[in-house]
Amino acid sequence: TVGDAEAIARHAPSVAGVAPTAQTYAQVIAGRESLNSLIAGVTPEAERVDNYVMARGSFITESDYRARSRVAVLGSEVAETLFGQMDPTGQSIRIAGRQFQVIGVLESRGMGFGVENLRVYIPLSTFYTTLAASQAGSRGNSVDMISVQAVSSDELESAEQEITAILRDLHRIGEGERDDFRVLNMESVAGQLTQVMGILQLVLAGIAGISLLVGGIGIMNIMLVSVTE
């Protein structure tokens, strides 16, 4: 929940920044163009924690968040689909039938787990009041994930331990009971991706070797027939 994110920010000394995110799919309309996009409710800290770079305009500010403003930041592909080569900054769009003003466009980046280029970002406070009022539970407003930035790369492991301890305490998970959350360290994820890429390279090398062998046998047979004739 948002409360979990606030607790991590307050009580984890190895953490430099915290950015909770809630998501839902909705139709986005601009003029005659429309698409179904992933709408992400974020806090102003997301720009720094998730390393977003603005191509045009500005990101969601603290005043936007507090005022629950109906403003939106577009991913690069969303902006191109809805507005083409035109600058969308200052233009109006409709998200799930509600009017929002575009205040910025993110710079295009490689497609990662968050598919940032295909998202529309709005203030998390606005997200709850307009798109997902049902996400308010007994423990507060729920979120899909919490991005956390460690103080330094050396503090990643301690940050992970602190986050786990804080969440287990907040969720009242007893000793020996399984966690009802998952903490992903992006360094370990990168290591797993490197292993997968290595396996794929071996598979491709095997396929290439088999292709060369089959081709070689074919050429050898044709030359043998030609010489024999």
N, C-alpha and C positions, 0 to 999 in steps of 0.2 A: 504494500500500500504506500501512499504518499507519506504516511507516518513512519514507515520503515525507512524510507529514503532520508527523512529528516533526522531519524535516530542515528543512522550511519554517519551523516554529515557532522552530527554533534559529538559522537562518542568514539569514532575511529580515528586515532591520531595519525595513522599512516595514509589517510585519505585526503586528497587535495580538492576534489570536486565530486559532486553527486548530481545526476540528472535522471529523474524518473520519466518514463515514457508509457503512455497508453495509446492503443491503436484500434482502429476500426476501418472497415471499407465503406465508402460512400461515393455517390455520383458527384462529379465536379463539372460544372457548366460555365463556359465563358462564351458569350455570344451564341454562335451556331455550333460551336465545338463542345464536345463532352467526352468524358471517360470515367470509368470506375477506378478510383485510386485509393491507396492506403493513406488514411488520415492519421497523423501522429500528433498527439497532444504532448507538448514538451515545455520545459521551463527555460528561462534565459540562459541557465548554466550549460545547456546542451551544446551551445555554440563552441564553448571552450573544451568541455569534457569529451565530446564526440568529434572534435576537430573539424567543424563545418567551416567552409570558406565561402564567402559571399561573392557572387559574380556581379550582382546588381542589388542596389537598395541596402536594407539592413535586416538583421535578424530580430527575433522577438525580444522586446525589452522588458525590464522589470515593471515599468508603468503599464505596458500592454497586459502583462500577467495579472497585476493587481486589479486593473480595471475590467478584466475579462473581455478585452477588446476583440472584435471580430476581424482580426487581421490574419494573413496567411503568408507563408514563405513557400515557394514552389521548388521542387526538385527540377533539375535541368531538363529532363525528358518530358515532365508534365508541362513545363513552360513552353517547350517547343511544340508539343501536341496542341495545346490550347491557343497559343498566340503566334506560332511560327517564329519569324525573325523579329517581330515587334517586341519592344520593351514592355513587359507586363506590369512593371512597378506603377502603383496608383490605380490600376484597373480593378474593376469589380468582378468577382466570380460568385457562383452559388455552390455551396457544399451541402448536400442533402436538403436542398430547398431553402437554405439560409444564406443571406448575403454576407460576403467577406471582402475585405480590400487587400489586394496583394501589396506587400511592403518590400519584398525581396525575392531573389532567385539564387539558389545555391550553385556553386561552380560544379561542373560535371566531375565525377570521380569514379574510380573503378567499382564495378558491381560487387559489393560484399554481402555480408549476411543481412544488413539492414536495407538493401536495395534503395539507397538514399535518393538516387535520381528519379525514382518513381513515386516518391512520397509528397504529400502536402503537409506542411507543419503549421500548427496553430497553438496558441497558448493552452497549457494543460487545464487551467481554470475555465477557459472557454469551452474546451472539449467536454468537460463534465456538465456544463449548463446547457449545451446545445445538442451534442451528439450522443452522449452516453451517460445520461442521468442515472440509468439503472446500475452503473458500476459502483455506486455507493453502497458498501456493505456494512456489517456490524463493526468492523475494525477500521472503517474509513474508506476513502476512494481507492479502488484497486488499480494497479498498473501492470503492464505486461512485462516490463523489465526496468532495471535500474542500472544505468551506466555509471561506473565509478572510475575516477582517475586517481592513481596512487601518487604519493609525494615524489617518488623516484622509482626507477626500475628495480632498485635494490629492495624496495619496500613492498613489492608485489605480493610476496608470500605472506608477510605479516598483515597486509591489508586484507587478504583473503581470509586469514584466520580471524581477524577482528570482525569482519562482516558476518562470517558464519556464527560467531559467538553472539553477536548482537541480535541477529535474526532468530536464532534458536531461543534466546531469552524472550524476545517479543512475542514469538509464536507459541511460547510455553511448551517447548519440546523437551521431554524428559531425557535423562541419560539412557542411552541404549536405543532410543527411538529414532526412526529415520527422519531426515530433513524433509520438509514440504516445499523446498526451494532448491535451486541449483546455482552455484557460483562458478562462472567460467573465467579462467585466466587466459587472456588473449595470447600470451606467450606460449602456453601449452597448446592452444588451438592452432597457432602458427606451426608448431612442431608437428602436430598431427597432419596438417595439410602438406607439409614437406614430405612426410612419410608416404602419404597417398600419391603425391606427384612422383616420387621415386618408384613406387610400384607400377604406376601408369607408364613410366618411361621404360621399365623392364618389359612390360607386356607389349608395348609398341615395338621395342627392339626385337622381341621374339617373333611378332607378326612379320616384321621386315625381313628377318632371317629366313623364315619359312617361304616368303614370297621369292626371295633370291634363289633359294634352293630349288623350288618348283620351276622358276624361269630358267635356271641353269640346266636342269634335267631336260626341259623342253628343247632348248637350243642344242644340247648335246645329241639328242635323238635325231633332230633335223639334220645336223651335220653328219652324223653316222650314216643316215639313209642316203644323203647326197654323195658321200665318199664311196659307199658300197655300190651305188648305181654307176 
